[in-house]
């Protein structure tokens, strides 16, 4: 959805990586937006949000992290936050982007915080979607229970059924067409079958991705320095309400918005999410 140009770049270790580049409608003077997906997802997760932002005069880059979507799988399995940060900053340098706003869903939010920690001038503002410095054990257990464990499926309807079985509590309002659209975002065709569109080896990296010796200290430094919107699905099992409230407490530029009726993680095409996002981006300098 929306018009975009494919961007390819080569990582420092030789992998070909991919992103979608949506030109903003007359928004050359505004800072671009970089969208970063969750653990098993890819840039197609932003097929609604990216053109919505582009129509509001923002150039949007939606990226596939290595091992997902059209980005190459890593034979060395370097699926960790520091490596993703290096991949992203390399692309932005090559595009001449020294400063941008970021939208990070789940793992993408953790990447955004690390980007700002290592390159504070790069991250002008951020939307952090249903993730935080402290994660609920039940949500982590649920994710660990399915990552890398799905086999090949016989067709797209089977993939849609698998999405529904796994996410019925997350999106209780979804209907058959929604599950099929989700399947198209999460799976790809391979050798006459339908498979999850990520390297199963990312399952082994989950514990490394969520490990941080000082998550709250890093978070407070991040939140104090820039405009920030935290989104939390009211049905999420990963970001407790008390944690989400603590994330914005005491930070004048940070606010929390709830996305009613969805779990981890909001797709950001929900009315509550779009209202919050519209207000956030409209208020940026």
C-alpha positions as CSV (number, residue, x, y, z in Angstrom):
1,X,0.0,0.0,0.0
2,X,1.3,3.5,-0.9
3,X,4.0,4.3,-3.3
4,X,7.5,3.4,-2.2
5,X,11.0,2.8,-3.6
6,X,13.1,-0.2,-2.7
7,X,16.3,0.6,-0.9
8,X,19.2,-1.9,-0.7
9,X,22.4,-1.5,1.2
10,X,25.3,-3.8,2.1
11,X,26.2,-4.3,5.8
12,X,29.7,-4.1,7.0
13,X,29.8,-7.9,7.1
14,X,28.5,-8.2,3.5
15,X,24.8,-8.9,3.9
16,X,22.3,-7.3,1.4
17,X,19.7,-5.5,3.5
18,X,16.3,-4.0,2.4
19,X,14.0,-1.2,3.2
20,X,11.0,0.6,1.8
21,X,11.4,4.4,1.1
22,X,8.2,6.4,1.1
23,X,8.6,9.9,-0.2
24,X,6.8,12.5,1.8
25,X,4.2,14.7,0.1
26,X,6.2,18.0,0.0
27,X,7.9,17.2,3.3
28,X,11.5,17.7,2.4
29,X,12.0,20.3,5.1
30,X,10.7,17.9,7.8
31,X,12.7,15.3,9.5
32,X,12.1,11.8,8.1
33,X,10.6,8.9,10.1
34,X,12.4,5.5,10.4
35,X,10.1,2.5,11.2
36,X,11.5,-0.5,13.0
37,X,9.6,-3.7,13.4
38,X,9.3,-6.4,16.0
39,X,11.2,-9.7,16.5
40,X,9.5,-11.9,13.9
41,X,8.1,-9.1,11.7
42,X,9.3,-7.0,8.8
43,X,8.7,-3.7,7.0
44,X,5.3,-4.9,5.7
45,X,4.0,-4.2,9.3
46,X,4.0,-0.5,8.4
47,X,2.1,-0.8,5.1
48,X,-0.7,1.3,6.6
49,X,1.3,3.6,8.8
50,X,4.0,4.5,6.4
51,X,1.8,6.0,3.7
52,X,-0.3,7.7,6.4
53,X,2.8,9.4,7.6
54,X,4.1,10.2,4.1
55,X,0.8,11.9,3.4
56,X,1.5,14.2,6.3
57,X,4.7,15.4,4.7
58,X,7.2,13.0,6.2
59,X,9.6,10.8,4.3
60,X,9.3,7.3,5.8
61,X,11.9,4.5,5.8
62,X,10.5,1.1,6.9
63,X,13.3,-1.4,7.2
64,X,13.7,-5.1,7.2
65,X,16.2,-6.1,9.9
66,X,18.7,-8.8,8.8
67,X,17.1,-12.2,8.8
68,X,13.6,-10.9,8.0
69,X,11.7,-10.1,4.9
70,X,13.9,-9.1,1.9
71,X,17.0,-8.7,4.0
72,X,19.5,-11.5,3.9
73,X,19.7,-14.2,6.5
74,X,22.9,-14.0,8.6
75,X,25.0,-17.3,8.4
76,X,26.8,-16.1,11.6
77,X,23.4,-15.5,13.4
78,X,24.4,-12.0,14.5
79,X,20.8,-11.2,15.6
80,X,21.4,-8.7,18.4
81,X,20.6,-5.1,19.1
82,X,24.1,-3.7,18.6
83,X,24.3,-5.3,15.1
84,X,20.9,-3.9,14.1
85,X,22.0,-0.4,15.3
86,X,25.1,-0.7,13.0
87,X,23.0,-1.8,10.0
88,X,20.6,1.1,10.5
89,X,23.2,3.8,11.0
90,X,25.1,2.7,8.0
91,X,22.1,3.1,5.8
92,X,21.2,6.5,7.2
93,X,24.8,7.8,6.7
94,X,24.7,6.6,3.1
95,X,21.4,8.5,2.6
96,X,22.7,11.6,4.2
97,X,20.2,11.4,7.1
98,X,21.8,12.8,10.3
99,X,18.6,13.2,12.3
100,X,15.2,11.5,12.2
101,X,12.2,10.5,14.2
102,X,11.8,6.8,14.9
103,X,8.8,4.5,15.3
104,X,9.8,1.2,17.1
105,X,7.4,-1.7,17.6
106,X,8.4,-4.2,20.3
107,X,12.0,-5.1,19.4
108,X,12.1,-2.0,17.2
109,X,11.5,0.1,20.3
110,X,14.5,-1.5,22.1
111,X,16.6,-0.8,19.0
112,X,15.5,2.8,19.0
113,X,16.5,3.3,22.7
114,X,20.0,1.8,21.9
115,X,20.3,4.0,18.8
116,X,19.7,7.1,20.9
117,X,22.1,5.9,23.6
118,X,24.9,5.4,21.1
119,X,24.0,8.2,18.7
120,X,22.0,10.7,20.7
121,X,21.9,13.4,18.0
122,X,20.4,10.9,15.5
123,X,17.1,10.3,17.3
124,X,15.1,13.5,17.4
125,X,11.9,12.0,18.7
126,X,10.4,8.6,19.1
127,X,7.2,6.5,19.2
128,X,7.7,3.3,21.3
129,X,5.0,0.8,20.6
130,X,4.2,-1.7,23.4
131,X,7.6,-2.3,24.8
132,X,9.6,-1.0,27.8
133,X,12.6,-1.4,30.0
134,X,10.8,-4.0,32.1
135,X,8.9,-6.8,30.4
136,X,6.2,-9.2,31.8
137,X,7.4,-12.8,32.1
138,X,4.2,-14.2,30.7
139,X,4.6,-12.2,27.5
140,X,8.2,-13.2,27.1
141,X,7.2,-16.9,27.7
142,X,4.4,-16.6,25.0
143,X,6.9,-15.2,22.5
144,X,9.5,-17.8,23.3
145,X,6.8,-20.5,22.8
146,X,6.3,-19.8,19.1
147,X,9.4,-18.1,17.7
148,X,11.2,-20.4,15.3
149,X,8.8,-23.3,15.9
150,X,6.4,-23.1,13.0
151,X,6.8,-25.3,10.0
152,X,5.8,-24.9,6.4
153,X,2.1,-24.6,5.6
154,X,0.2,-25.8,2.5
155,X,-1.3,-22.4,1.5
156,X,-2.3,-18.9,2.4
157,X,-5.6,-20.0,4.1
158,X,-3.6,-22.2,6.4
159,X,-1.3,-19.3,7.2
160,X,-4.3,-17.1,8.0
161,X,-5.7,-19.8,10.3
162,X,-2.3,-20.0,12.1
163,X,-2.3,-16.2,12.6
164,X,-5.8,-16.4,14.0
165,X,-5.0,-19.3,16.4
166,X,-1.9,-17.4,17.7
167,X,-3.4,-13.9,17.9
168,X,-7.1,-14.2,18.6
169,X,-6.6,-12.6,22.0
170,X,-4.4,-9.9,20.6
171,X,-6.9,-8.7,17.9
172,X,-10.3,-10.0,19.0
173,X,-12.0,-7.7,16.4
174,X,-10.3,-9.3,13.4
175,X,-12.2,-11.1,10.8
176,X,-11.2,-13.5,8.0
177,X,-9.9,-10.8,5.7
178,X,-7.8,-9.3,8.5
179,X,-6.2,-12.7,9.3
180,X,-5.4,-13.2,5.6
181,X,-3.8,-9.7,5.4
182,X,-1.7,-10.5,8.5
183,X,-0.6,-13.8,6.9
184,X,0.5,-11.9,3.8
185,X,2.7,-9.6,6.1
186,X,4.2,-12.4,8.1
187,X,4.7,-15.3,5.6
188,X,6.2,-15.8,2.1
189,X,5.9,-18.5,-0.6
190,X,8.8,-20.9,-0.9
191,X,9.0,-24.1,-2.9
192,X,5.2,-24.3,-3.3
193,X,4.6,-23.8,0.4
194,X,4.1,-20.9,2.8
195,X,6.7,-20.2,5.4
196,X,7.3,-17.6,8.1
197,X,9.3,-14.7,6.6
198,X,12.2,-14.8,9.1
199,X,15.2,-16.9,9.9
200,X,14.3,-19.4,12.6
201,X,17.7,-18.8,14.2
202,X,16.4,-15.5,15.6
203,X,14.7,-17.6,18.3
204,X,18.1,-18.2,19.9
205,X,18.7,-14.5,20.1
206,X,15.6,-13.6,22.1
207,X,17.3,-13.8,25.5
208,X,20.2,-11.5,24.3
209,X,17.8,-9.0,22.8
210,X,15.9,-8.4,26.1
211,X,19.0,-8.5,28.3
212,X,20.3,-5.2,29.6
213,X,22.2,-4.5,32.8
214,X,20.6,-1.1,33.4
215,X,17.4,-0.9,31.4
216,X,15.7,1.8,33.5
217,X,18.8,4.0,33.6
218,X,19.1,3.9,29.9
219,X,15.4,4.5,29.5
220,X,15.3,7.6,31.7
221,X,18.2,9.1,29.8
222,X,16.4,8.4,26.5
223,X,13.0,9.8,27.6
224,X,14.4,12.9,29.1
225,X,16.2,14.1,26.0
226,X,13.5,14.1,23.3
227,X,9.7,14.2,22.5
228,X,8.4,10.7,23.1
229,X,5.1,8.8,22.7
230,X,4.6,5.5,24.4
231,X,1.7,3.3,23.0
232,X,0.3,0.5,25.0
233,X,-2.4,-2.0,23.9
234,X,-4.9,-2.4,26.7
235,X,-4.8,-6.2,26.3
236,X,-1.0,-6.6,26.1
237,X,0.7,-9.3,28.1
238,X,4.2,-7.8,27.6
239,X,4.0,-4.2,29.0
240,X,2.3,-3.9,32.4
241,X,0.3,-0.8,33.0
242,X,2.4,0.3,35.9
243,X,5.6,0.0,33.9
244,X,4.1,2.1,31.0
245,X,3.1,4.8,33.5
246,X,6.6,4.8,35.1
247,X,8.1,5.2,31.6
248,X,6.6,8.6,31.1
249,X,6.5,9.8,34.8
250,X,8.7,12.8,35.4
251,X,9.5,13.3,31.7
252,X,8.0,16.5,30.4
253,X,8.2,15.6,26.7
254,X,6.8,12.1,27.2
255,X,3.3,10.9,27.1
256,X,1.4,7.6,27.2
257,X,-1.5,6.7,25.0
258,X,-3.6,3.5,25.3
259,X,-4.8,1.6,22.3
260,X,-8.1,0.0,23.4
261,X,-9.0,-3.6,22.7
262,X,-5.7,-4.9,21.3
263,X,-2.8,-6.7,22.7
264,X,0.9,-7.0,21.8
265,X,1.4,-5.1,19.7
266,X,-0.9,-2.5,18.2
267,X,-0.6,-2.3,14.4
268,X,-0.9,1.5,14.7
269,X,-3.8,1.7,12.2
270,X,-6.3,1.6,15.1
271,X,-8.3,4.8,15.7
272,X,-6.7,5.3,19.2
273,X,-3.2,4.9,17.8
274,X,-3.8,7.2,14.8
275,X,-5.2,9.9,17.0
276,X,-2.2,9.7,19.3
277,X,0.3,9.6,16.4
278,X,-1.4,12.5,14.7
279,X,-1.2,14.7,17.8
280,X,2.4,13.7,18.4
281,X,3.7,14.4,14.9
282,X,1.7,17.6,14.6
283,X,3.2,19.0,17.8
284,X,6.9,18.3,16.8
285,X,8.9,21.4,16.0
